[in-house]
Amino acid sequence: MTFAEQLTAFLTTPASRTKLVILRAIWRDRYVRGRLTCKGEQGVIYERLCEHLKATNPALVSFIDSIATTSMHLDAVLMVPMQIPLTRQPITLPL
């Protein structure tokens, strides 16, 4: 199963896909991203992300917890370019 297929299978509702879009928008904010990573590294520090979300958007904490329990890597979910339709169409990764 490809990464896009895993995301499509995991995010079955428009609400869950909206949460992913919001989470990725938070990650794209360079000021927030600077606080969630170590200097010189690109990956997210899970604990810092949880603390930030608890303070700003507590509903997303359970969402990232559910992502962490799957075989998908949180860094990939945040960083890989993808098209996320808010309908039940499949999530696609640009070539």
C-alpha positions in Angstrom: 0.0 0.0 0.0 1.4 3.4 -1.0 1.6 6.4 1.3 -1.2 8.1 -0.5 -3.4 5.0 -0.2 -2.6 4.8 3.5 -3.6 8.4 4.0 -6.8 7.9 1.9 -7.7 4.9 4.0 -7.0 6.6 7.3 -8.7 9.9 6.4 -12.1 8.8 5.3 -14.2 11.8 6.3 -14.1 15.5 5.3 -13.7 16.4 9.0 -10.5 14.3 9.3 -9.1 15.7 6.1 -9.8 19.2 7.3 -7.9 18.5 10.4 -4.9 17.3 8.3 -5.1 20.6 6.2 -5.1 22.6 9.4 -2.2 20.6 10.9 -0.2 21.1 7.7 -1.0 24.8 7.7 0.3 25.1 11.3 3.5 23.3 10.2 4.0 25.6 7.3 4.2 28.6 9.6 7.9 29.1 9.8 7.8 30.7 13.3 5.9 27.8 14.7 8.0 25.3 12.8 11.1 26.9 14.3 9.8 26.1 17.8 8.9 22.5 16.9 12.2 21.4 15.6 15.8 21.3 16.7 18.3 23.7 15.0 19.8 22.1 12.0 17.2 19.4 11.8 14.0 19.1 9.8 11.8 16.6 11.6 9.1 17.6 14.1 9.6 17.0 17.8 6.4 15.2 18.8 6.4 16.5 22.4 6.8 20.1 21.4 4.1 19.7 18.7 1.7 18.3 21.4 2.4 21.2 23.7 1.8 23.7 21.0 -1.4 22.1 20.0 -2.7 21.9 23.6 -2.2 25.6 23.8 -3.6 26.6 20.4 -5.8 23.8 19.1 -6.5 21.0 21.6 -8.7 19.0 19.2 -5.7 18.3 17.0 -3.8 16.5 19.9 -5.9 13.4 19.6 -5.6 13.6 15.8 -1.8 13.5 15.9 -2.0 10.7 18.5 -4.1 8.7 16.1 -1.6 9.3 13.3 1.2 8.2 15.6 -0.5 4.9 16.3 -0.5 4.0 12.6 2.5 3.0 10.4 2.6 6.5 8.9 5.4 8.8 10.0 4.3 12.1 11.3 7.1 13.9 9.6 6.0 12.5 6.2 2.4 13.5 6.9 3.5 17.1 7.6 6.1 17.5 4.9 5.3 15.4 1.8 3.6 17.5 -0.9 0.1 16.2 -1.5 -3.3 17.2 -2.8 -6.0 16.7 -0.2 -9.5 16.8 -1.5 -12.1 17.5 1.2 -14.4 14.9 -0.5 -14.0 11.2 -0.5 -11.7 11.3 -3.5 -8.3 9.8 -3.0 -5.4 11.8 -1.7 -2.7 12.2 -4.4 1.0 12.9 -4.3 2.3 15.1 -7.2 5.0 13.4 -9.3 
